[in-house]
Amino acid sequence: MPANNSNGSAAKKPAVKKTAAKKPAAKPAVKKAALKKAPARRSTKAKDDAVFQERLARHHDELRWLYMELYDNGDMFAEFVQEMERFFHERASELKKLDAAREAEGAWYRNRNMLGMQMYIDNFAGTIKGVEEKLPYIERCHVNYIHLMPFLDTPADKSRSDGGYAVSDFRRVMPALGTMDDLSHLAEKCHEKGISLCMDFVMNHTSEDHEWARRARAGEGEYMSRYFFESNQAVIDQYTRDVPQVFPTTAPGHFTYLPELGQSVMTQFYPYQWDLNYRNPRVFNEMMYNFLFLANRGLDFIRIDAVPYIWKQLGTNCRNLPQVHTIVRMMRMIGEIVCPGIVLLGEVVMEPKEVAPYFGTVEKPECHMLYNVTTMATTWHTVATRDTRLLRRQMDIVCDLPREYTFLNYLRCHDDIGWGLDYATLSGWGMEEVPHKRYLNDYFLGHTPGSVSRGTLYNADPVTGDARFCATTASMCGIEAAGFEGDDEKMSQAIQKDVMLHAYMFTQSGLPIIYSGDEVGQVNDYSYTEDPERAEDSRYIHRGKFPWELVDKIDDDTTVAHRIFEALGELEGIRRSEPVFDADAEVSTKDYDDTSILWIVRRAGDEVLHAVFNFSDETKTIWMPERAVYTNLVTGVSEEVETVELSGWDFIWMKRA
Ligand code: GLC
């Protein structure tokens, strides 16, 4: 019988938890000490207790209701509440102050001065301490949010780590990168400088090296019940039929056979990433304790990895099931009770209609922020087709959502670009899914005449004809090709395209994220093909060592790095200082005759921004809505204009007061 049906309430497990539940021994001791020593502290403790109780009371009924709906286990819920209280009391007073300030401010993460950067610790600075030493550079980039790519313990062998997304210990930093103390120290230093830290919480699966997986592999039923074990081939076949493949070529199938057990374990991602079984309340409780443990290290944003996948149900496609929303809603409440300064960032790489529900509702919110994934993919589609119609439609969808919904905007991240576009619409315009994906991939591979992009395919599936794409922003914009050919004119065009795409990203509401290296035009790194541990995963093409040699040249105005760095810095400064970029501004797109022109209008108070982007090689004459005085925010010139000449891949930010 498959172990995945067993209910974790029968779990013998954690002596620790039981002790915590039955014998709150630590507490009276603390109270006594407080009594003897410092009455002032006693009142702080009393205040603290009151804060916790008040927050718990606010959410208790709903939290209990949802928990019981999933698990119907009052003892486990009681344990859970007790543990939340323990994590709350363990939370450093500085973090509690930050929580209070953020609660008072409201949606602090929506401020237009926010600018993010995502980076690999080892590529950027070797270790966590190294990142701390590089904070002056991060400040020079105007960045006040750092997403540290996975750094928890993971197999050192890169062919079994999925870039750190196969976690073998949620409470230990990978030794080569540092320690938990280094992390807390970095968080402290960041907070002093007003910088927030983001980390991944990979809750869908663990590494096969995680203690639970090792014990499950050894046949311990209690641990087997934390994963999905299956010996019935018919069930495995049904999953194969009903559930789409995540890595169809690099890791086909949904189960991995373990000969020592004569059973298969569910592995939707790589075979060494075992899917956790959230039907087992022990899994939920322990993973939430891990979440709170990490929150207490001083993290500000928790990126919940692969959210749509966390609940599995035979007979469904195992994506976006209602129970996933229940779990995310519970996480939101847990955060609001223990550490309300924390922002939940959901990684939902799905079509738009599946993404927005992860915000929850205004009364019952789930994630604070989500990736604007379809907009990102549609942007690159627009680069390749020079047709802005789909991007406009996509922007209209986003602009119609409630303004409280906050998106994380990006051009590139550590993953491939999956061409998740609105094919129903494209088909109406004569672009069918499979040939169009082929067109996009050919274009970005640089195979199409006129294309200046360079990169590589990812998970090309011979069965469906599907393939995704990998490369850095700079390489996709032509900086790699122009540099290789030593062609200055091509280089200027490539830089212009790169800067324009960033300007477009900054024009959107939400949190803009720069992929570390993009600020200096880092190109593809092909060295992964020579390394057997990485060669199979072409995402490493855009995960190269950070090019400090380019940073050394950012003050030399003859360099590409300087031109990009300065241009982005200027745009970021404008975004920070101009209220038209406020998250609450009203945003819309404007109908314009020429489909290679994208026109975005932002209104805040009496000010209106016309942001116009030319997605073509040709110079265009742009007719402003009326002859009037506009301020070009980039040049600073205010003058009366009726038309503006916009060269290929250029943009204007024109403000009308
Ligand atoms: C997320 C990550 C990706 C990883 C996957 C499995 O999608 O972004 O890099 O491979 O989760 O954890």
Boltz pocket constraint, residues with backbone or C-beta under 6 A from the ligand:
constraints:
  - pocket:
      binder: B
      contacts: [[A, 162], [A, 163], [A, 165], [A, 166], [A, 202], [A, 269], [A, 305], [A, 306], [A, 347], [A, 414], [A, 415]]
      max_distance: 6.0
